[in-house]
Amino acid sequence: MTIPTNLKYAVSHEWVKAEADGTLTIGITHHAQDALGDLVYIELPAIGKHLKAAQEAVVLESVKAASDAYSPVAGEVIAVNQAVADAPESLNAAPYDAWLFKLKPAADASLDGLLDAAGYAASIGAA
Amino acid sequence: MSTLPTPSTPLHTLLHTPLYETHQRLGAKLTDFGGWEMPLHYGSQVDEHHAVRKHAGMFDVSHMCTVEVVGPQAKAFLLFALANNVAKLKTPGRALYSCMLNERGGVVDDLIVYYFDEVTFRLVVNAGTAQKDIDWLNAIVLREKFDVVLTPRTDVAMIAVQGPEAREAVWKVLLDSHAATAELKPFNSATVGDFFIARTGYTGEDGFEIILPASRAAAFWAELQSAGVVPCGLGARDTLRLEAGMNLYGQDMNDETTPLESNLAWTVDCSTDRKFIGRAALEATPPTRQLVGLVPLGAGILRGHQVVQTAHGDGEITSGSFSPTLNKSIAFARIPALVAIGDTVQAEVRGKWLDCRVTKFPFVRNGQALI
């Protein structure tokens, strides 16, 4: 699957979409969902929670293992995608549509440490 | 994401079954299981699970080891080496599930033994323990001077075809097998030409486990697939056996646990004065622990090694996963024997205590939820 070029990526396999209003939408990549296998349980953060960069934000459990998705930058959780928690398999089917949470980044948060599509492809050996 | 799975053993050191190239061609995700490179799934292990519950699926189980046990004292040897009683086997093709125990009553392995006649038996043992088992059994033969020869087979493959439509699919592919196997009751087998067909399995569904020449495995697999049987990996095999309440050796029991604390008391036959390895230890020490089912009352997924708190002391989850049939998590746990079915206990799931109900096995049988 091609890696969308309009998104930024963390080496820990989250994608980040910078919205026009300055908020960030976050999910996990196709590569990550493929490695985890069939997702069966997703625990989303509480709205209003303040996350640090690289802090555990979402619990993702597949049939075979549990894993975490991290917050790529510091910020406040302003929305969560309850629909994906209700139907975890929808994330396997469309990882770049099935966002997990939206973040209002902290004032000093920066996306500079994130990768572009080519950089992420290289990090997973797909370049 | 924290930890994506990485292979624990370099893949080039792993063993391959006669169906390895078939799995590669089908795009299987491969994994190390007991030293063998085996399919984990072919796309979606949940879809494969449902295929077995509702229709028919097939598993390559050629990594399991077939051992022929032949000789004038074959029966006497197995009466002594196995905790279940092979004297129950009286008709050709009859099968029996048994543990073999060490002197402490711990489980060396669990296996199925097939009876052909009083001097000819066949064992099917687990992949990861096969060499340990053969060494253990041969040591008994030498020490006790039994007149019997054990021969591990390296020339066969084994395919499990499971599900409500499994037997019909096999009959469609192997036309001449119908007459010999249509009337087989569970835990019986028949030999049809080069094919050994047993009405056994590890899924809680009807079906056959078939031992056949390695050279014919790929063609037979392809014909079954053409007949609508879905290739299934070890991922689905694990969730199916969990729902069916069937133990996995090395996870739910091992050399340090007895069958009495592994929900396998029914497989230990002390109804006669038969002397078998481990019996004295089992009779000397009543079990203080039991293996039970757990179902969480809230959201969360139970996993192996999570701690369980009960009113009578702590225990541990031995296997846990998500049940696709029940659409919730299920687990096996070894907990103090005083805890009763129906009690509420707590499992530590990712730093939180999750209330769970203690249940009997199985969770699912023949497609029906039982809890």
Interface residues (C-beta under 8 A of the other chain):
Chain A: S12 H13 E14 I28 A32 A35 L36 G37 D38 V40 Y41 E43 E56 V59 L60 E61 V63 K64 A65 A66 S67 D68 A69 Y70 E89 N92
Chain B: M1 S2 T3 L4 P5 K29 L40 H41 S44 Q45 V46 G235 T239 A299 G300 I301 R303 S321 F322 P324 S329 R350
